[in-house]
Amino acid sequence: SSINSQPFNIYYINIRCVLAHLSELCYYLGLYAPNVVLIQESWLNASIENVNVPNYKVLSRRDRSENENRGGVIAFVRSDIKCVVETLKSESSEHVWHYLHLDIGTVAIANWYRSPSGEDAQILELDSEIAAIHEETLGVVVMGDMNIHHKKWLRYSNDNTSQG
């Protein structure tokens, strides 16, 4: 078996308010029908209980806080997909881990939003989680907006961050 015999599409986007762009998101999901959708900067809080996307269900959600806020992540899985589960939600930073179960093994997928003012401890936390997950999975995929920049390797960066 090879991973090519099991196609799996992930769509990810820093949406900067999922509710403001919900119609556009639904259009593109209808057009491309990815298996999983990872969204950063969802801008959701406890006052918004549900986000309805046709043919998708919420896989995971991690708001920045219960009050008005920016940031946050949300993931959707297409309704016919049964091989993806949430495994770990960070208490201290805005990321959630998922396991994609394939015939050949399991792949860990993180949905991460790190604010521009995010602390280095968030990077270290993710690094230690990767070290722990790595032993029990085929591989690790981290997708999102990390706000880590370096002009040398990130084409459109206009600055360098210490983390970059």
Order of alpha helices (4+ residues) and beta strands (2+ residues): beta-alpha-beta-beta-beta-beta-beta-beta-alpha-beta
